[in-house]
Amino acid sequence: MSTEKVFAALGDETRLELVRRLTVGGPQRTLDLVAGLEMSRQAATKHLEILEGAGLVKSEKSGREVLRSLDPEALDAAASWLAKRAMEWDDRLDRLKMMLESD
């Protein structure tokens, strides 16, 4: 899974909402997960496939039903990437501050 795919998938409001719903509600049937989002089943499925392609969502088929669940590893990887970038910027800003204060 690539961090770029995770951020690209999360760059859409609808997909962010689906991730939020999975975070709060745990594994859910597709129909329940997209309830109230006012979109076709095909559009919802496309959003979920993008999330799955980014490694954020897993799907498990049970008969005619598809149960969707969040895969926290992809979110952990994205959070680690962001934390590393934050540390790099903190270091840069600290060096800039020291340089400015030394003059």
C-alpha positions in Angstrom: 0.0 0.0 0.0 1.3 3.4 -0.8 0.9 6.5 1.3 0.1 8.5 -1.9 -2.9 6.2 -2.5 -4.1 6.6 1.0 -4.0 10.4 0.9 -5.6 10.5 -2.6 -8.4 8.3 -1.3 -8.9 10.4 1.7 -8.9 13.6 -0.4 -12.7 13.1 -1.1 -15.3 14.2 1.4 -17.5 11.2 0.7 -14.7 8.7 1.3 -13.6 10.6 4.5 -17.2 10.2 5.7 -17.2 6.4 4.9 -13.9 6.0 6.9 -15.4 8.0 9.8 -18.5 5.7 9.8 -16.3 2.6 9.8 -14.2 4.1 12.6 -17.2 4.8 14.8 -19.5 1.9 13.7 -17.1 -0.9 13.1 -17.7 -3.4 10.2 -20.9 -2.7 8.3 -22.9 -4.0 5.4 -22.4 -1.8 2.4 -26.1 -0.8 2.4 -25.9 0.3 6.0 -22.6 2.1 5.6 -23.8 4.3 2.8 -27.3 5.0 4.2 -28.2 8.6 4.0 -25.4 9.7 1.7 -27.8 10.2 -1.3 -25.9 8.4 -3.9 -26.4 5.4 -6.1 -25.3 2.0 -5.0 -22.8 2.1 -8.0 -21.3 5.4 -6.8 -21.0 4.1 -3.3 -19.3 0.9 -4.5 -16.9 2.9 -6.6 -15.9 5.0 -3.5 -15.5 1.9 -1.4 -13.4 0.2 -4.1 -11.0 3.2 -4.1 -10.7 3.0 -0.3 -10.1 -0.7 -0.7 -7.5 -0.1 -3.4 -5.7 2.2 -1.0 -5.7 -0.4 1.7 -8.0 1.5 4.0 -11.0 -0.8 3.7 -11.4 -4.6 3.6 -14.4 -6.4 2.3 -15.7 -9.8 3.1 -18.5 -11.4 1.1 -21.1 -13.4 3.0 -23.7 -14.7 0.5 -25.1 -11.6 -1.3 -24.0 -9.2 1.4 -20.6 -7.5 1.6 -19.3 -6.6 5.0 -16.9 -3.6 4.9 -14.3 -2.9 7.7 -11.5 -0.5 8.3 -7.9 -1.6 8.0 -6.1 0.5 10.5 -2.6 -0.3 9.1 -3.1 2.1 6.2 -4.1 4.9 8.6 -1.2 4.1 10.8 1.2 4.3 7.9 -0.2 7.7 6.9 0.0 8.9 10.4 3.6 7.8 10.7 4.4 9.6 7.4 2.8 12.8 8.7 4.6 12.5 12.1 7.9 12.2 10.3 7.2 15.3 8.1 6.2 17.2 11.3 9.4 16.3 13.0 11.4 17.4 9.9 9.6 20.8 9.9 10.1 21.2 13.6 13.8 20.7 13.2 14.0 23.2 10.3 12.1 25.8 12.3 14.3 25.3 15.4 17.4 25.8 13.3 15.9 28.9 11.7 15.0 30.3 15.1 18.5 29.6 16.4 20.0 31.3 13.4 17.8 34.4 13.7 18.4 34.7 17.5 22.2 34.4 17.1 22.3 37.5 14.9 
